[in-house]
């Protein structure tokens, strides 16, 4: 499988690391305005660094545009002559739908939107996938590729904005919750490294429980809370201070912002 990542910034680099870790390609072209910015990928077998987007596309079967929304239209216009019906075009640009991309490269092209998160670099991404009409038959290939780098969920394109908030922005939301737990542990007397380990491993355990048992979170909460106990006391205080409300409001605010990107 010959893959090109056009715009190997933060998310593009995370995807590249995941692909390299899983040996998911026969060749991998990584492009960026400055080759120095991707020098960490030098000397890796079958990885080619270039600032020539057209060359990378011509030499690849799958082309993944890992660009900011404000840049993608210009890049697509510049390389559209190199994109054929045989290419599978993927994009991780937040808020950029397949119709907008088709305006540049044609609606007959196979266009798939994929929205992973940065955990893709360690093979733990939750990746949302949607495609235009021409790209529907290529969805299984996208799933096969990104299932090597975590878990995928195929959805209607009109849900992808929401999926981006929950899964991609969601990484930052969970990091902030873990940081807050760490700060709380430090206040209770733990050293910073001990507090971080307690917080991260407990978060991992909570998520793993739900994944492996398939239970609703409240079922597992009920197992921990006892009448007049410390857990229910803490939960009630968090709710009184607005924990759930703040998190939901933050998710909605993020969703409103990504919809602004779509119309810009």
N, C-alpha and C positions, 0 to 999 in steps of 0.2 A: 504494500500500500504506500503510494507516494503522496506525501502530505506537505502542504505549505502553510505556514502561519504568517499572515501579513500583518505586521505591527506587533512585534514581540515585546510588549511592555509588561506590566505587572501580571495581568491575567494571562496574557499570551505566554509569558515565561513559565507560569504555573502549569499551564497545559502542556508546554514543551517538556517540562520536568516529568510530568506524569507519563507522557508518551515514551520518553527515553527510559524511564524506570521499568515500564512494561514491554519495551521493545515492540511497540505497536506500529512500526513502519519499516519500509525498505529504504526510503530516503525521507529526510525531513529538512525542508528549507525554512529558515528563520530570517525574516526581513525586519529591518528597522532603519530609521533615518541615519543613525550613527552606529556603525558596526561595533564600536567600542562598548556600546550599551549592552551588547549580547555576548561579550567576550567570554563569559562563564561557560558558554556552550562550545567554545573552540576545542578542537582535537577530539570530539566525540564522534565515534564511528557513524558514518552515513548521515551526519548532520552538517548542513551547508549554510553558512552565514552570508547574507548578501543585502545590499541596499537596493537591489533591482527587483521590484515587485513583478514586473512582466516576465522576467526570466524564471522566477520561482513558480509562477502560475503555469507557464508553458511546460515545466518539468514535473508537474504534479497532477494527481487525479482528484484529490480533495484539497480545496482551498478554504482556509479558515481565516476570516477577517476579524482580528482582535483589536479593533480600533475604537476610539471614542466616537460617539454619535456625530460630533461636529466635523469629523474628518472623513467619515466613510463615504459620503457622496462624491467628494472630489477624487478619492482613490479609485472608487468604482468606475467613474467616468474615464480616468486615465488608463485603466487596464481592461476595459470592457471588450476590446477587440481580441484580447487573449483568452477570454472565457468562452468555452464551447459548450455544446449540449452534453458532452461527455463528462464535463466537470461536475462535481458535487460542491456547491458553494455553501459554506457555513458562516454564520456570523454570531458573535457574542456581544455586539454593540447594543447596549441597553436602550430600549425605546424605539429601535429601528426595525420596522416590520418588513415582511417579505415584499409587500407591494411597493414600498419605498425603494428597496433594492432592485426590484424588477423594473422600475422606471429607468434605471441606469443600464442594466445588463439584459433586460428582456424577460417577459413572463414565461417564456419557453425554457428558461434555465432552471435547474434543480436548486432550489434555495431552501436551506434549513437553518432555522434559528436554534441555537443551543445556548443555554445559560447555565454554566457550571459555577462553582464557587472556588475559592482559592485552595480548598482542601484537595483539589484535583492533583496538586503537586505530590501528595502522599497517597493517591488512589482512594480518597474518601469523599469525593464530591457528590453532592446531590445535584443532578443536572436535569434541567427542564428542556424538552425538545418539541418543536412545532415546525411545520413545513408548508410551503405553498403547494398548489395542485401538482405542478410538475415534479416536485420533490417527494411526494408521498411514498413512492415505491422505494426511495432511498432511506426512509426512516429506519428500517431494520439495520442498515449498515451503520447509521449514526449511533443507534443503540448499542450495537456490538462494540463499536469503538469506545464509547464513553462508559459502557458497563465495565470495561477494563480499568477504568479510572474512578470507579465508585458505583453509584446507582443512578438510573435514569427514570424519568416519568414523561411519557408522551401526552401532550394535551392540545386542546384547541388553541389556536394562536391568540384568541382574545383573552386567554387566561395567562399568557406568558408574562405579561407585565407583573401580575400578582405573584406568579411563581418566582420571578426575579427578586422581588422584595423579600419573600419568605426564605429563599435559598441562598441567594447571592449576598444581598444586604444582610440577610439573617446571620451570616457568619460574624459580622461586626456586632450585631445585637447580642449574640451569645457570648462573644468575647467580653463585652461590657458587663454582662451578668457575672461572668467568671471573675472579672477584675473586682467587682463589688464584693463578691464572696471572699476573695483573697484579702481585700482591705478589712473586711469584718474579722477574718481569722487573725490578722496582725493585731487588730485592736484587742482581741481576746488573749494575746500573749505569744503567738507563734512568730517565728522568724519568717522573713519574706519568702524564702525558698520552700520552707515547710508549708506555709499558707497556700502558696501556688500549687504545690503538689496535692494538698488536701482538696482544693477547689476543683482542679482539672480532673483528677481521678474520680471524684464524686460525680461530676458532670458526665464523664464517660460512662460510669456505671449506671446512671439514671437513663441515659439514652439507650444503652445496651439492653437494659431490662425491658424497655418498651418495644424495642426491635425484636428481641428474641421471644418475648411472651405474647406480643400482640395486644397487650392490655391497654386500657385507657389510663391516662396519667392519674386520674382520681382513684383508681383501684389501688395503685401503688402508694399513693398518698395515704389512703386509709390504712394500709399495712403499717405505716410509720407513726401515725397519730394515735395517741391514747388519751382517754378522758383526763382532763386537767393537766395534760403533759406539756413538756417544753416545746414540742414540735407544733402543736396546734396554737400555742401561745405566739410563737414566732410567725406562723402563717397568718393568723388573724391581724397581727400588727402590720405585716407587710401589705395586706389587703387594705387595712385602714389608711395606710400611707399612700395607697394608689398603685401598687406594683402592677397588677394585671391591667388596670386602666391605662397606665403610662405606656406599657409595652404595646397594647393595642393601638393607642393613639400614635405612637411612633411608627408602627407598621403602616397605618393609614396615611400619615404624613409622607412617608417614603413612597407610597403608591401614588399619591397626588403629584409628587415631584417627577416620578418616572413618566407619568402621563403628560407632563409639561414637555419632557424631552421628545416625546413622540410627535408632538405638534409643532416643535421648533424647527 
